[in-house]
Amino acid sequence: MAEQFDLAAHARKMREQGWWQDKTLDDLLERAIAAAPDKKAIVSYRVDKGFDRPFKTLTYRELGNAVAKAAGAFRAMGIGKGDVVAMMLPNWWEFVVTAYALARIGAVGNPLMHIFRERELRFMLGFADTKAIIIPKVFRGHDFEVMLDGLKPDLPKLQHIIVVDGDDKRSFDKLVMNSGASPVSAAEGTPSATDAMAVLMYTSGTTGEPKGVMHSFNTLIACAKALGTRLALDADDVHFGSTPFGHMTGYAAVMVQALYYGSTVVFPDVWEPKAGVAIMAREGVTHMAAATPFLADICRLIEEGADKPRLTTFLCAGAPIPPVFIENAKRQMGLDVSSCWGMTESLGGSLTEPDRAAVKSVSSDGRPVDGVEVLIADEKLNPMPAGKTGRLYFRGAQQFIGYYKKPGLDGRGPEGWFDTGDLAYMDEEGYIRIDGRTKDIIIRGGENVPVVEIEAILYRHPRVADAAVVGYPDSRMGERGCAFLVLKDSSGFSMDELREWMGQSGAAKQYWPEAVEIVDAMPRTASGKIQKFVLREKAARHSDA
C-alpha cells in the first residue's frame, strides 16, 4: 500500500514554522471589536432595495451582537458541533452573520452558490447530511423556497429551511435574529478545533460529481494573512465584495480577510457595473479581489467618464489578465493589478506583488505566497527546468485538510504534494504561469464548469448520439462552453433546443453551453478517446478574443 500524507505531521510543521496561528473566526471578531467597536464592519447593498444607499450597515459591535443572537438561535434549534449548515445566499449581511455564528458553535458552514439548482443541490445537501439551509425567498426571479420544498422529500436529514424575507414560519428575521433564545457570547462558544473542518466548500468535479473540500480556521486564516501581507493591506482598507461569498475567493479572500484586518467590507448582491463602480467611489473602496470581467467593466466605465474609485490594490484571479486591462488600470487609476492563482483546495497559492505587477501580471500568475510551496514537475515529481511546462503541485499552510467522506483519496503522497490538475511553467525568478490543464474543465468568469456533468445531460437527449463540451476564449468571461453533438437524425439542433433541454435538467444556467456545433463524428484517438484539442480549434471561431 502506498504511503499516505500525514496530516498530523503537516500540522506540526505549520505550527513550528509559524504559518498556523491557532485562531478562530471568533478570535478575529473579538479582536476587531476590541480595536474599533464603532467602525463599520459590513456595508450591504441589495439590488431590490436600490443601489443609491446601503440596505444594511453594521459596526463591529453590532456585528458581534448579531452573531451572538444567531449563535443562540442555531444552538436552540439543535445545531451544534459537526453539523453541516448550508448558506445558499447572495452577498447579503445575513450570510456574514450566519457564517460567524456557525463558527462560534462549532457547526460546519457550507457556502453554496445561489446559481445551483435541483440537480446540484440534491447531491450536495444529501451527501453532506445537511441539517439546515439558509436561502432567500426569491432572488433574481427564482423562488428558492419552492425549489427546496420540492427537494425536501429526497433529503430526510434536512431539518430546517430558513428563509430570508420568508414568512413568519421560516423567516430568518424571526427564527434567527429574534428567536428569543439566549445569545451565545464568544466566551460561551464551542468552536471547532483550529485544524479541524470548519468550512465545507464544493468544487466542480471532473468525474461526474462535485467534491467536498474541507478547510479549517488555520488554513483560512493563513490565506487571509498571506494574501494581505503580499498586498500590504491593513485595517484602514475598505474591501469590495463583488465576488460571491459562496465561492472561496469571496469567502476567504474577501469576507475572512476583511475580518482578519478589522477592515470594512462593502458588498452588493448583484454586480451591475455602473452601480458597482458608483458604490465603490461612494464608499471609499481601496481593495478588491475578483475575476477579470470585473476589472474589464471598471476600466470601461472609467473610460466613459464614471467617478474613479480609490482602489490601491486589485487581486485578479480566475483567468489570465489581458495586457490591455493592466495598462488601462494603471493609466486610469494608477492601479497595479496583481495576478493570482488559486483553487478551492489551495486557496490563494501565488500572487504578484503590486510593485512588480506592471511586468509580472502580464506574463505570470504570481509567485508563491508566504507559507506555500509550488513544484513544477513530471508525474514522478522530477522537477522541470525553468521555462519548461510540467504538472503544477502545491503544499503548505493553506492546503485543504481533505475531501469530505473520502479519506486518503486527495491525491497527496508522503511529501504532501497535491497535484492541482493544472499545467504550468516557472521563470528564473520563481513566478509561475498556468499553461493548460490535465483535467477536463472550463473556467467561465472564474466559475468552474463541470464538463463531465454537462456532457452527461446532453447524452440523455433522445436525439443525441454523441456529445462533447469544450471551452473557447472570451474577452470578458475568460472562457465559454461549446457543445459538439453527433445526432441520431439529419435535422438540425438549435441553441433554443439546447437551452430547453438544459433547463429541464435542473443544472445551473451558468453551466449551459453558449454555442453548439453539429458534427458527423467526433475526432478520436486510436483508443477511442475524443480529441478535444481538435474540437477546441473548431470552437475558437465563436471567440471574440
C-alpha positions in Angstrom: 0.0 0.0 0.0 1.3 3.4 -1.0 2.4 5.7 1.9 -0.2 8.3 2.6 0.0 12.0 3.5 0.5 12.5 7.3 -1.9 15.4 8.2 -0.7 15.4 11.9 2.9 15.8 10.9 1.9 18.6 8.4 0.1 20.4 11.2 3.1 20.2 13.5 5.3 21.6 10.7 2.9 24.5 10.0 2.8 25.5 13.7 6.6 25.2 14.1 7.2 27.4 11.1 4.6 30.0 12.4 2.2 29.7 9.5 -0.7 28.4 11.6 -1.8 30.8 14.3 -4.4 28.6 16.0 -7.0 31.4 15.9 -10.7 31.0 15.2 -13.0 33.4 13.4 -14.3 34.4 16.9 -10.8 35.4 17.9 -10.6 37.7 14.9 -14.1 39.1 15.5 -13.4 39.8 19.2 -10.0 41.4 18.3 -11.8 43.7 15.8 -14.5 44.7 18.3 -11.9 45.5 20.9 -9.8 47.6 18.5 -12.7 49.6 16.9 -16.2 48.8 18.1 -17.9 51.6 16.3 -16.1 51.1 13.0 -18.2 49.9 10.1 -17.7 46.2 9.7 -20.1 45.4 6.8 -22.0 47.6 4.4 -24.6 45.6 2.4 -26.4 46.7 -0.7 -29.4 44.9 -2.3 -30.5 45.5 -5.9 -34.2 45.1 -5.0 -33.8 47.9 -2.4 -31.9 50.3 -4.7 -28.2 50.8 -5.0 -28.4 54.5 -4.2 -27.9 53.8 -0.4 -26.8 50.8 1.7 -29.6 48.4 2.8 -27.8 47.4 6.0 -24.7 48.7 7.8 -23.3 47.0 10.9 -20.5 48.3 13.1 -18.2 45.7 14.6 -20.1 46.0 17.9 -23.4 45.5 16.2 -22.0 42.6 14.1 -20.8 40.9 17.4 -24.3 41.3 18.9 -26.0 39.9 15.8 -23.6 36.9 15.8 -24.4 36.2 19.4 -28.1 36.2 18.7 -27.7 34.0 15.7 -25.5 31.5 17.5 -28.0 31.3 20.3 -30.9 30.7 17.8 -29.0 28.0 16.0 -28.0 26.2 19.2 -31.6 26.3 20.3 -32.6 24.6 17.0 -30.3 21.7 18.0 -27.5 22.7 15.6 -24.1 22.0 17.2 -20.6 20.7 16.7 -20.0 19.0 13.4 -23.5 19.7 11.9 -23.4 20.9 8.4 -25.4 24.0 7.6 -25.7 25.3 4.0 -25.6 29.0 3.3 -27.2 29.5 -0.1 -27.5 33.2 -0.1 -26.3 36.1 -2.3 -23.8 38.5 -0.7 -26.3 39.6 2.0 -25.5 40.6 5.5 -27.3 37.5 6.7 -24.6 35.4 5.1 -21.9 37.0 7.1 -23.7 36.8 10.4 -24.6 33.1 9.8 -21.0 32.2 8.8 -19.6 33.7 12.0 -22.4 32.3 14.2 -21.9 28.8 13.0 -18.2 29.1 13.6 -18.9 30.1 17.2 -21.0 27.0 18.0 -18.7 24.5 16.1 -21.1 23.9 13.2 -19.7 23.5 9.7 -20.6 26.2 7.3 -21.3 25.0 3.7 -21.4 28.0 1.4 -23.3 27.2 -1.8 -23.5 29.3 -4.9 -27.0 30.7 -5.4 -26.8 29.7 -9.1 -27.2 26.0 -8.1 -30.4 24.3 -8.9 -32.1 21.0 -8.2 -29.5 18.8 -9.9 -26.6 20.1 -7.9 -28.5 20.6 -4.6 -29.9 17.1 -4.4 -26.4 15.7 -4.4 -24.7 18.4 -2.3 -27.2 18.5 0.5 -27.7 14.8 0.6 -24.0 14.0 0.5 -23.3 16.3 3.5 -26.3 15.2 5.5 -27.1 18.8 5.7 -29.1 19.7 8.8 -30.2 23.2 7.9 -30.1 25.6 4.9 -30.4 29.4 4.8 -31.9 30.6 1.5 -33.5 33.7 0.0 -37.3 33.6 -0.6 -36.8 34.9 -4.1 -33.6 36.2 -5.8 -33.3 37.2 -9.4 -36.7 35.9 -10.2 -36.1 32.4 -8.8 -38.2 31.1 -5.9 -35.7 29.2 -3.7 -38.3 28.2 -1.1 -40.4 26.4 -3.7 -37.3 24.7 -5.0 -36.2 23.5 -1.6 -39.8 22.3 -0.8 -39.6 20.2 -3.9 -36.3 18.7 -2.9 -37.2 18.1 0.8 -38.7 14.5 0.3 -35.2 13.5 -1.1 -33.4 15.0 1.9 -34.5 13.2 5.1 -31.7 14.8 7.2 -32.7 18.3 6.3 -34.5 19.6 9.5 -34.6 23.4 8.9 -35.2 25.5 5.9 -34.7 29.1 7.0 -35.8 31.8 4.5 -34.5 35.4 4.3 -37.6 37.5 3.5 -39.7 34.5 4.3 -43.0 34.4 6.2 -43.2 34.0 10.0 -43.0 30.2 9.8 -39.5 30.1 8.3 -38.3 33.7 8.5 -34.6 34.4 9.2 -35.6 37.5 11.0 -37.9 35.6 13.4 -36.1 32.3 13.7 -32.6 33.6 13.9 -32.4 37.3 14.7 -35.5 37.5 17.0 -35.8 33.9 18.2 -35.9 34.7 21.9 -33.1 32.2 22.6 -30.3 33.2 24.9 -27.4 34.8 22.9 -24.1 32.9 22.8 -21.1 35.1 23.6 -17.6 34.3 22.3 -16.7 33.1 25.8 -19.6 30.7 25.7 -18.8 29.4 22.2 -17.7 25.9 21.3 -15.8 26.4 18.1 -14.2 23.5 16.2 -10.5 22.8 16.8 -8.4 25.2 14.7 -7.1 22.3 12.5 -10.5 20.5 12.1 -13.1 21.1 9.4 -14.8 24.5 9.9 -15.9 25.1 6.3 -17.1 22.7 3.6 -16.9 24.0 0.0 -17.8 22.0 -3.0 -15.6 22.2 -6.1 -16.7 21.2 -9.6 -16.0 17.5 -10.3 -14.3 16.3 -13.4 -15.5 12.8 -13.0 -19.2 13.3 -12.7 -19.8 14.7 -9.1 -18.5 17.6 -7.0 -16.0 17.0 -4.3 -16.4 18.5 -0.8 -13.2 20.4 0.1 -12.6 20.7 3.8 -10.9 23.8 5.3 -10.0 24.7 8.9 -9.7 28.0 10.7 -5.9 27.6 10.3 -6.0 27.2 6.5 -8.5 30.1 6.0 -6.6 32.5 8.3 -3.3 31.5 6.7 -4.8 32.6 3.4 -6.0 35.9 4.7 -2.6 36.7 6.2 -0.5 35.6 3.2 -2.5 37.5 0.6 -2.8 40.6 2.8 0.9 40.6 3.5 1.8 40.4 -0.2 -0.6 43.3 -0.9 0.3 45.3 2.3 -3.3 45.5 3.5 -4.2 46.9 6.9 -7.2 48.0 9.0 -7.7 51.2 7.0 -8.5 49.4 3.8 -12.1 49.1 2.6 -12.7 45.8 0.8 -15.3 45.3 -2.0 -17.2 42.1 -2.1 -18.4 41.7 -5.6 -17.2 38.0 -5.8 -19.9 35.7 -4.3 -19.3 34.6 -0.7 -20.4 31.2 -1.9 -17.2 31.0 -3.9 -13.9 30.5 -2.0 -12.4 33.7 -3.4 -15.3 35.7 -1.9 -15.4 33.7 1.3 -11.7 33.5 2.2 -10.1 36.4 0.2 -12.8 38.9 0.9 -15.0 38.1 3.9 -12.5 36.4 6.1 -9.6 38.7 5.0 -11.6 41.8 5.9 -12.3 40.3 9.3 -8.6 39.4 9.8 -7.5 43.0 9.4 -10.6 44.5 11.2 -11.4 46.3 7.9 -14.7 47.4 6.4 -16.2 45.2 3.6 -18.7 46.7 1.2 -20.8 44.3 -0.9 -23.6 44.5 -3.4 -25.6 41.3 -4.0 -25.5 41.8 -7.8 -22.7 43.1 -9.9 -24.2 45.9 -12.0 -21.2 47.6 -13.4 -22.4 51.2 -13.3 -23.9 50.9 -9.9 -21.0 48.9 -8.6 -18.4 51.5 -9.7 -20.5 54.2 -8.1 -20.8 52.3 -4.8 -17.0 51.8 -4.8 -16.4 55.5 -5.3 -19.1 56.5 -2.7 -17.8 54.1 0.0 -14.1 54.8 -0.5 -13.2 51.2 -1.5 -9.5 50.7 -1.7 -9.1 46.9 -2.3 -10.9 44.4 -4.5 -10.4 40.7 -5.2 -12.3 39.5 -8.3 -12.0 37.8 -11.7 -11.0 39.6 -15.0 -14.6 40.5 -16.1 -15.0 42.9 -13.1 -11.7 44.6 -13.9 -12.8 45.0 -17.6 -16.1 46.6 -16.6 -14.4 49.0 -14.2 -11.9 50.1 -16.8 -14.6 50.5 -19.5 -16.8 52.7 -17.2 -13.9 55.0 -16.1 -13.1 55.4 -19.8 -16.7 56.5 -20.3 -16.4 59.1 -17.5 -17.5 57.3 -14.3 -16.1 58.5 -11.0 -12.8 56.8 -10.2 -12.7 54.5 -7.2 -9.9 55.0 -4.7 -8.6 51.5 -5.5 -5.0 51.0 -4.5 -4.8 47.1 -4.8 -6.7 44.6 -7.0 -6.2 40.8 -6.7 -7.2 39.4 -10.1 -7.8 35.6 -10.3 -9.6 33.0 -12.3 -8.1 33.6 -15.8 -5.1 35.3 -17.5 -5.4 39.1 -17.5 -5.3 40.7 -21.0 -2.4 43.2 -21.0 -4.7 46.0 -22.1 -6.7 45.7 -18.8 -3.5 46.0 -16.8 -2.4 49.0 -18.9 -5.8 50.7 -18.6 -6.0 50.3 -14.8 -2.6 51.8 -14.4 -3.3 54.7 -16.8 -6.8 55.5 -15.5 -6.4 54.9 -11.7 -2.7 54.5 -11.1 -3.7 50.9 -10.0 -1.3 48.0 -10.1 -3.3 44.8 -10.8 -1.8 41.7 -9.1 -2.3 38.4 -10.8 -3.2 35.4 -8.6 -3.5 31.7 -8.9 -5.6 29.6 -6.6 -8.2 26.9 -6.3 -10.6 25.6 -3.7 -8.1 23.1 -2.4 -5.2 25.6 -2.3 -6.9 28.9 -1.6 -4.6 31.7 -2.7 -1.4 30.0 -3.8 0.5 32.6 -5.8 0.3 36.3 -6.2 2.2 39.1 -7.9 3.3 41.9 -5.5 1.9 45.3 -6.7 5.3 46.9 -7.3 6.1 44.3 -9.9 2.6 44.0 -11.4 3.3 46.0 -14.5 5.8 43.4 -15.6 4.8 40.2 -13.9 1.0 40.3 -14.0 1.0 40.2 -17.8 3.5 37.3 -18.0 2.7 35.2 -14.9 0.2 34.2 -12.3 2.4 35.4 -9.5 4.9 33.7 -7.2 4.1 31.6 -4.1 2.8 33.5 -1.1 4.2 33.0 2.4 3.7 29.5 3.7 3.1 28.0 0.3 5.4 25.9 -1.9 4.8 25.0 -5.5 6.6 22.5 -7.7 6.6 22.1 -11.5 7.4 18.5 -12.2 6.6 15.4 -14.1 4.3 12.7 -12.8 7.1 11.2 -10.7 7.8 14.6 -9.1 11.0 15.2 -11.0 11.4 19.0 -11.2 11.2 20.6 -14.6 13.8 23.3 -15.6 12.8 26.9 -15.7 10.6 27.7 -18.7 9.6 24.0 -19.2 5.9 23.1 -18.8 5.0 20.4 -16.3 2.4 19.5 -13.7 1.7 22.0 -11.0 1.9 20.7 -7.4 1.5 22.7 -4.2 1.7 22.2 -0.4 1.7 24.4 2.6 -0.3 26.4 5.2 -3.4 26.9 3.0 -3.6 23.3 2.0 -7.0 21.8 2.4 -7.4 19.1 5.1 -9.0 16.5 2.8 -12.1 15.7 0.8 -15.3 15.1 2.8 -16.1 11.4 3.3 -13.2 10.4 1.1 -10.2 9.8 3.4 -7.0 9.1 1.7 -8.3 10.0 -1.7 -7.0 13.5 -2.0 -4.0 12.7 -4.2 -1.3 13.6 -1.7 1.7 11.4 -1.2 4.0 11.2 1.8 5.7 14.5 0.9 2.4 16.3 0.8 2.5 17.5 -2.8 -1.0 17.9 -4.2 -1.5 17.6 -8.0 -3.6 20.6 -9.0 -4.5 19.3 -12.4 -3.0 22.4 -13.9 0.0 22.6 -16.2 2.4 25.4 -15.6 6.0 26.6 -16.0 8.2 28.7 -13.8 10.5 31.5 -14.8 14.0 32.2 -13.4 12.6 34.4 -10.7 10.1 31.8 -9.4 6.9 33.2 -10.9 4.6 30.6 -12.4 2.4 30.7 -15.5 -0.6 28.4 -15.9 -0.1 26.7 -19.3 -3.0 24.3 -19.7 -4.9 21.7 -17.7 -4.7 17.9 -17.3 -8.3 18.0 -16.1 -11.3 18.5 -18.3 -12.8 21.8 -17.1 -13.9 25.2 -18.4 -13.4 28.3 -16.3 -16.2 30.8 -17.1 -15.9 34.1 -15.3 -13.9 32.5 -12.5 -16.5 29.7 -12.1 -15.5 26.1 -12.8 -18.0 24.4 -15.2 -18.3 20.6 -14.6 -17.8 19.4 -18.1 -18.5 15.7 -17.4 -21.8 16.5 -15.8 -22.9 18.7 -18.7 -21.9 16.1 -21.3 -23.9 13.5 -19.3 -27.0 15.7 -19.6 -26.6 16.1 -23.3 -26.1 12.4 -23.8 -29.5 11.8 -22.4 -31.2 13.9 -25.1 -33.2 11.5 -27.3 -31.7 12.9 -30.5 -28.1 12.9 -29.3 -25.8 10.0 -30.2 -22.5 11.6 -29.0 -21.6 14.7 -27.1 -18.5 16.7 -26.0 -18.2 20.1 -24.4 -15.1 22.3 -24.8 -14.2 25.9 -23.9 -13.4 28.7 -26.3 -11.7 32.1 -25.4 -13.9 35.0 -24.5 -12.6 38.5 -23.8 -14.9 39.2 -20.9 -15.6 35.8 -19.3 -12.3 34.1 -20.0 -14.0 31.1 -21.5 -17.4 30.0 -22.7 -18.6 26.5 -23.5 -19.4 25.0 -26.9 -21.3 21.7 -27.2 -20.3 19.4 -30.1 -23.1 16.9 -30.9 -23.5 13.9 -33.2 -27.2 13.5 -33.9 -29.2 10.3 -34.5 -31.1 12.1 -37.3 -30.2 14.5 -40.0 -32.2 17.5 -38.9 -30.5 20.5 -37.1 -30.2 21.2 -33.4 -30.7 24.8 -32.4 -29.5 26.8 -29.4 -33.1 27.1 -28.4 -33.5 23.3 -28.3 -30.3 23.0 -26.3 -31.4 25.7 -23.8 -34.8 24.0 -23.4 -33.1 20.7 -22.6 -30.6 22.2 -20.2 -33.4 24.0 -18.4 -35.3 20.7 -18.0 -32.2 19.1 -16.4 -32.2 21.4 -13.4 -28.5 22.3 -14.0 -27.2 25.8 -13.1 -27.7 28.2 -16.0 -24.1 29.4 -15.8 -23.0 25.8 -16.8 -25.0 25.7 -20.0 -23.1 25.7 -23.3 -23.3 29.0 -25.2 -22.6 27.6 -28.6 -23.5 24.4 -30.4 -21.8 22.6 -33.3 -23.2 19.6 -35.2 -20.6 17.2 -36.4 -20.8 13.9 -38.3 -18.4 12.2 -35.9 -16.1 13.0 -33.0 -12.4 13.1 -33.7 -10.9 10.3 -31.7 -7.6 8.6 -30.9 -6.9 5.0 -31.9 -8.1 4.0 -28.4 -11.4 5.9 -28.9 -10.7 8.9 -26.7 -12.2 12.2 -28.1 -9.5 14.6 -29.2 -10.8 17.7 -27.5 -7.9 19.8 -28.8 -9.3 19.4 -32.3 -12.7 20.5 -31.0 -11.2 23.5 -29.2 -9.7 24.6 -32.5 -13.1 24.4 -34.2 -14.8 26.1 -31.3 -12.4 29.0 -31.4 -14.4 30.5 -34.3 -17.0 31.5 -31.7 -14.4 33.5 -29.8 -14.4 37.3 -29.7 -10.9 37.3 -28.1 
